[in-house]
Amino acid sequence: MNENFKLYSQYYDLLYQDKNYVQETNYVSGLIETYRPKSKSILELGSGTGKHAFLLAEKGYSVLGIERSEEMVAIANKKKNESVSFKVADITKFNLDQTFDIATSLFHVISYLNDNESLIQTFKNVHEHLNKDGIFIFDVWHSSAVYHQIPEKRTKILQNESIEVIRKANPVIYSEKNVVEVNYEIAIKNLSDKSINTIAERHPMRHFSRPEIELLAYATGFKLLGTEEFLTGSVPSTNTWGVCYILKKI
Ligand SMILES: C[S@@+](CC[C@H](N)C(=O)[O-])C[C@H]1O[C@@H](n2cnc3c(N)ncnc32)[C@H](O)[C@@H]1O
């Protein structure tokens, strides 16, 4: 079982309750309409708790989410829609015996792949699972923003009716690898009995430049169709943390 998101998944939706999945899904379906209209099926890599998947299904797509965290998949499977399903799988080594019009990987999932071998393997897997002219849409950390803004320590505090979560992030920069290791110290306070559970997690995130993704695409059978700031569609700048890439299978 994968350890990184094991406990994290229990309060993931609380931590990201301010994340606008509806807006993000509208943005992604807009990209699909632009780059491959009439698409019907979506393979979602790193589908987490399934929020994008269910919203995409409401727009008429059938979605299969693959996700390495059993806990995340269990949360996703609590919701039901006959056009949506989830599988526990590693995006670097899956084989589904099925092809799709679109592949998506949202909220920096590809940045979790730190080494070139995993990236190449994942992109090749996606290529094999796409139909003719299939499109691969994903967002990753943007190198020029990381160099410009320099990740700093920060604390996030959230609460629902039963728990309070205090998450401290302490980033360590590995410049020679294009990786920022975000070390989280997470305290979960049970509001009824006041007990506190503390968890430490390590999230090594790789950041990318456009030429790097272009080269990766070229090496794995894709063409780069577009690069833009995730959600706004603006030209990526030194203030753009998340950049969206749109690749086409060739
Ligand atoms: C930041 S979360 C994003 C989840 C979801 N896409 C969302 O937008 O809410 C990153 C997800 O990627 C998954 N992940 C990271 N590496 C993976 C891998 N090699 N195979 C499958 N899932 C992976 C994690 O388990 C986690 O659920």
The ligand as an SDF file (V2000), in Angstrom:
LIG
                    3D

 27 29  0  0  0  0  0  0  0  0999 V2000
   -2.7270   16.3920   -5.0650 C   0  0  0  0  0  0  0  0  0  0  0  0
   -3.5640   14.8830   -5.2570 S   0  0  0  0  0  0  0  0  0  0  0  0
   -4.6980   15.2180   -6.5910 C   0  0  0  0  0  0  0  0  0  0  0  0
   -5.9020   14.3170   -6.5790 C   0  0  0  0  0  0  0  0  0  0  0  0
   -7.0070   14.6930   -7.5860 C   0  0  0  0  0  0  0  0  0  0  0  0
   -6.5160   14.6660   -8.9340 N   0  0  0  0  0  0  0  0  0  0  0  0
   -7.5950   16.0360   -7.2470 C   0  0  0  0  0  0  0  0  0  0  0  0
   -7.4940   16.9480   -8.0680 O   0  0  0  0  0  0  0  0  0  0  0  0
   -8.1900   16.1750   -6.1720 O   0  0  0  0  0  0  0  0  0  0  0  0
   -2.3590   13.8680   -6.0380 C   0  0  0  0  0  0  0  0  0  0  0  0
   -2.8820   12.4630   -6.2490 C   0  0  0  0  0  0  0  0  0  0  0  0
   -1.9850   11.7470   -7.0880 O   0  0  0  0  0  0  0  0  0  0  0  0
   -1.9280   10.4160   -6.6270 C   0  0  0  0  0  0  0  0  0  0  0  0
   -0.7010    9.8210   -7.1520 N   0  0  0  0  0  0  0  0  0  0  0  0
    0.5600   10.3060   -7.0220 C   0  0  0  0  0  0  0  0  0  0  0  0
    1.4300    9.4840   -7.6340 N   0  0  0  0  0  0  0  0  0  0  0  0
    0.6930    8.4690   -8.1730 C   0  0  0  0  0  0  0  0  0  0  0  0
    1.0260    7.3020   -8.9100 C   0  0  0  0  0  0  0  0  0  0  0  0
    2.3050    7.0050   -9.2250 N   0  0  0  0  0  0  0  0  0  0  0  0
    0.0290    6.4880   -9.3130 N   0  0  0  0  0  0  0  0  0  0  0  0
   -1.2680    6.7690   -9.0000 C   0  0  0  0  0  0  0  0  0  0  0  0
   -1.6380    7.8560   -8.2830 N   0  0  0  0  0  0  0  0  0  0  0  0
   -0.6700    8.6920   -7.8740 C   0  0  0  0  0  0  0  0  0  0  0  0
   -1.9520   10.5590   -5.1180 C   0  0  0  0  0  0  0  0  0  0  0  0
   -2.2800    9.3610   -4.4660 O   0  0  0  0  0  0  0  0  0  0  0  0
   -3.0030   11.6570   -4.9620 C   0  0  0  0  0  0  0  0  0  0  0  0
   -4.3030   11.1470   -4.8710 O   0  0  0  0  0  0  0  0  0  0  0  0
  1  2  1  0
  2  3  1  0
  2 10  1  0
  3  4  1  0
  4  5  1  0
  5  6  1  0
  5  7  1  0
  7  8  2  0
  7  9  1  0
 10 11  1  0
 11 12  1  0
 11 26  1  0
 12 13  1  0
 13 14  1  0
 13 24  1  0
 14 15  1  0
 14 23  1  0
 15 16  2  0
 16 17  1  0
 17 18  1  0
 17 23  2  0
 18 19  1  0
 18 20  2  0
 20 21  1  0
 21 22  2  0
 22 23  1  0
 24 25  1  0
 24 26  1  0
 26 27  1  0
M  CHG  2   2   1   9  -1
M  END
$$$$
